[in-house]
Amino acid sequence: MAFGIILAFPSGLGEAEYDAVNATIGWNPRTDEGDHPAGLQSHTAGTSPEGWIVVEVWDSKDAQAAFLESRLGPALAGLPELSVTWFDVVASQHSH
């Protein structure tokens, strides 16, 4: 079963910080150029009234944890703490 995660960054963080984190991890989600995270099925990011939001679907929580430990965690160092919500994916549609 796939698992989804919502990463909610506090107000004041936005596209500039998002781009800086992606440059640090070596992957561009807009083009999929670079080192695509193993186990990542989908990635969506954008603004909300509360701040920057990232929604992802992963093959497993272990795949996301490995990415967090090896690449994302160090790239987030120094940024304010974010809110993390996991959910079980029961349906996921990708346009072709």
C-alpha positions as CSV (number, residue, x, y, z in Angstrom):
1,M,0.0,0.0,0.0
2,A,1.2,3.5,-0.8
3,F,1.4,6.2,1.8
4,G,0.8,9.9,1.5
5,I,2.5,12.7,3.4
6,I,1.6,16.4,3.8
7,L,4.4,18.7,4.8
8,A,3.1,22.1,5.9
9,F,5.7,24.8,6.2
10,P,5.0,27.8,8.4
11,S,4.0,31.2,6.9
12,G,6.9,33.2,5.7
13,L,8.5,30.2,3.9
14,G,7.7,29.9,0.2
15,E,8.9,29.2,-3.3
16,A,12.4,30.6,-2.7
17,E,13.1,28.2,0.2
18,Y,11.5,25.4,-1.7
19,D,13.8,25.9,-4.7
20,A,16.8,26.2,-2.4
21,V,15.9,22.9,-0.7
22,N,15.5,21.2,-4.1
23,A,18.8,22.5,-5.3
24,T,20.5,21.1,-2.1
25,I,18.9,17.7,-2.6
26,G,19.8,17.6,-6.3
27,W,16.4,17.1,-7.8
28,N,14.1,19.5,-9.7
29,P,10.5,18.5,-9.2
30,R,9.3,20.8,-11.9
31,T,11.3,19.0,-14.6
32,D,12.2,15.7,-12.8
33,E,15.9,16.4,-13.6
34,G,18.5,15.2,-11.2
35,D,18.4,12.5,-8.6
36,H,14.7,11.5,-8.3
37,P,14.0,10.2,-4.8
38,A,13.7,6.4,-4.7
39,G,10.2,5.3,-3.9
40,L,8.5,8.7,-4.6
41,Q,5.4,8.2,-6.7
42,S,4.2,11.8,-6.9
43,H,5.1,15.3,-5.6
44,T,2.9,18.4,-5.5
45,A,3.8,21.7,-4.0
46,G,2.3,25.2,-3.7
47,T,1.0,28.0,-1.5
48,S,-1.8,28.0,0.9
49,P,-3.1,30.7,3.3
50,E,-1.1,29.0,6.1
51,G,2.2,28.7,4.1
52,W,3.9,26.4,1.7
53,I,2.5,22.9,1.3
54,V,4.1,19.8,-0.2
55,V,1.9,16.6,-0.8
56,E,3.7,13.4,-1.7
57,V,2.8,9.8,-2.3
58,W,5.5,7.2,-1.4
59,D,5.8,3.5,-2.0
60,S,6.4,3.1,1.7
61,K,7.0,5.1,4.9
62,D,10.5,3.4,4.9
63,A,11.3,4.9,1.5
64,Q,10.3,8.4,2.7
65,A,12.3,7.9,6.0
66,A,15.4,6.9,4.1
67,F,15.1,10.0,1.9
68,L,14.5,12.2,4.9
69,E,17.5,10.9,6.7
70,S,19.9,11.0,3.8
71,R,18.9,14.0,1.8
72,L,15.8,16.0,2.9
73,G,16.6,16.4,6.6
74,P,20.0,17.9,6.0
75,A,18.5,20.2,3.4
76,L,15.9,21.5,5.8
77,A,18.4,22.3,8.5
78,G,18.0,25.8,9.7
79,L,14.4,26.2,8.5
80,P,11.5,26.4,11.0
81,E,9.9,23.2,12.0
82,L,7.2,21.9,9.7
83,S,4.0,20.0,10.3
84,V,3.9,16.4,9.0
85,T,0.7,14.5,8.4
86,W,0.7,10.9,7.1
87,F,-2.3,9.3,5.4
88,D,-3.1,5.9,3.8
89,V,-3.6,6.2,0.1
90,V,-6.7,4.4,-1.1
91,A,-6.8,6.0,-4.6
92,S,-4.3,7.9,-6.6
93,Q,-4.9,9.0,-10.2
94,H,-2.1,10.3,-12.4
95,S,-2.9,12.1,-15.7
96,H,-1.2,10.8,-18.8
